[in-house]
Amino acid sequence: MEKKFTALRVIGTVFKILAWISLLLGILGAILALVTGFAVGGQDDLLGLGLGLGGPVAAIAMFIAALIVAIFYFLTLYSVGEAIYLALAIEENTRRTAYIVQQQYMQSGYAPPQARPPYDEE
């Protein structure tokens, strides 16, 4: 049987690729946040706002937050791609099942039911 819905297959694959790219960029961003946080660790005041948000504790907090966000985006994008593939698999299996049932019906010797004549309103 031929594969249908090529555009949906491409879209599902694109979502999976975007998921992996977002995970890699998220991990790199988290590492960058960790390194930047430790590099500015000598300052008690990050961004000069007087909030006292500097040092290793802030670096670790930024690292964990960036990792959580990266994993969340990865799971979201990957699940969208998988949902598209799930819908395509359901469609293929339904079509295959209908074909098999039709073949069994024809081999059993039963003729297809005759179509009723159209309803006459008179």
C-alpha positions as CSV (number, residue, x, y, z in Angstrom):
1,M,0.0,0.0,0.0
2,E,1.2,3.4,-0.8
3,K,2.2,5.9,1.9
4,K,-0.3,8.8,2.1
5,F,0.0,12.2,3.8
6,T,3.7,12.9,2.9
7,A,3.4,16.5,4.2
8,L,2.3,15.2,7.7
9,R,5.3,12.8,7.7
10,V,7.6,15.7,6.9
11,I,6.0,17.9,9.6
12,G,6.3,15.1,12.2
13,T,10.0,14.6,11.3
14,V,10.6,18.4,11.5
15,F,9.1,18.5,15.0
16,K,11.4,15.7,16.1
17,I,14.4,17.4,14.7
18,L,13.4,20.7,16.3
19,A,13.0,18.9,19.6
20,W,16.6,17.6,19.5
21,I,18.0,21.0,18.4
22,S,16.1,22.7,21.2
23,L,17.5,20.2,23.8
24,L,21.0,20.7,22.6
25,L,20.7,24.5,22.6
26,G,19.1,24.4,26.0
27,I,21.9,22.3,27.5
28,L,24.4,24.7,25.9
29,G,22.5,27.7,27.3
30,A,22.4,26.1,30.7
31,I,26.1,25.5,30.7
32,L,26.7,29.0,29.5
33,A,24.5,30.3,32.4
34,L,26.5,28.3,34.9
35,V,29.8,29.5,33.5
36,T,28.6,33.1,33.4
37,G,27.2,32.9,36.9
38,F,30.5,31.6,38.3
39,A,32.4,34.2,36.3
40,V,30.4,37.0,37.8
41,G,30.6,35.2,41.2
42,G,32.9,37.8,42.7
43,Q,30.2,40.4,42.5
44,D,27.4,40.4,45.0
45,D,25.2,42.4,42.7
46,L,24.2,40.9,39.4
47,L,23.2,43.4,36.7
48,G,23.7,46.3,39.1
49,L,20.1,46.2,40.4
50,G,21.0,45.9,44.1
51,L,19.2,42.6,44.4
52,G,22.1,40.5,45.6
53,L,21.6,37.9,42.9
54,G,25.2,36.9,42.2
55,G,27.5,34.1,43.0
56,P,27.5,30.4,42.7
57,V,24.0,29.9,44.2
58,A,22.5,32.0,41.4
59,A,24.6,30.2,38.8
60,I,23.4,26.8,39.9
61,A,19.8,28.1,40.1
62,M,20.0,29.5,36.5
63,F,21.6,26.2,35.3
64,I,18.8,24.1,36.8
65,A,16.1,26.4,35.5
66,A,17.5,26.4,32.0
67,L,17.8,22.6,32.1
68,I,14.2,22.2,33.2
69,V,13.0,24.6,30.4
70,A,15.1,22.8,27.8
71,I,13.7,19.4,28.8
72,F,10.2,20.7,28.8
73,Y,10.5,22.1,25.3
74,F,12.2,18.9,24.1
75,L,9.3,16.8,25.5
76,T,6.7,19.1,24.0
77,L,8.1,19.2,20.5
78,Y,8.9,15.5,20.4
79,S,5.5,14.5,21.6
80,V,3.9,16.7,18.9
81,G,6.0,14.8,16.3
82,E,5.1,11.5,17.8
83,A,1.4,12.4,17.9
84,I,1.5,13.1,14.2
85,Y,3.1,9.7,13.6
86,L,0.5,8.1,15.8
87,A,-2.4,9.6,13.8
88,L,-0.7,8.4,10.6
89,A,-0.3,4.9,12.0
90,I,-3.9,4.7,13.0
91,E,-5.0,5.8,9.5
92,E,-2.7,3.2,7.9
93,N,-3.9,0.4,10.2
94,T,-7.6,1.3,9.6
95,R,-7.1,1.3,5.9
96,R,-5.3,-2.1,6.0
97,T,-8.0,-3.6,8.2
98,A,-10.7,-2.4,5.9
99,Y,-8.9,-3.9,2.9
100,I,-8.4,-7.3,4.7
101,V,-12.1,-7.4,5.8
102,Q,-13.2,-6.6,2.2
103,Q,-11.0,-9.4,0.9
104,Q,-12.4,-11.9,3.4
105,Y,-15.9,-10.9,2.5
106,M,-15.3,-11.4,-1.2
107,Q,-13.6,-14.8,-0.7
108,S,-16.5,-16.1,1.4
109,G,-18.8,-16.2,-1.6
110,Y,-21.2,-13.6,-0.6
111,A,-22.1,-11.1,-3.3
112,P,-22.1,-7.5,-2.2
113,P,-25.6,-6.3,-1.3
114,Q,-27.6,-4.8,-4.1
115,A,-28.0,-1.1,-3.9
116,R,-31.6,0.0,-3.3
117,P,-33.3,2.0,-5.9
118,P,-33.5,5.7,-5.1
119,Y,-36.6,6.7,-3.2
120,D,-39.4,7.8,-5.4
121,E,-41.3,10.7,-3.9
122,E,-44.5,10.1,-5.9
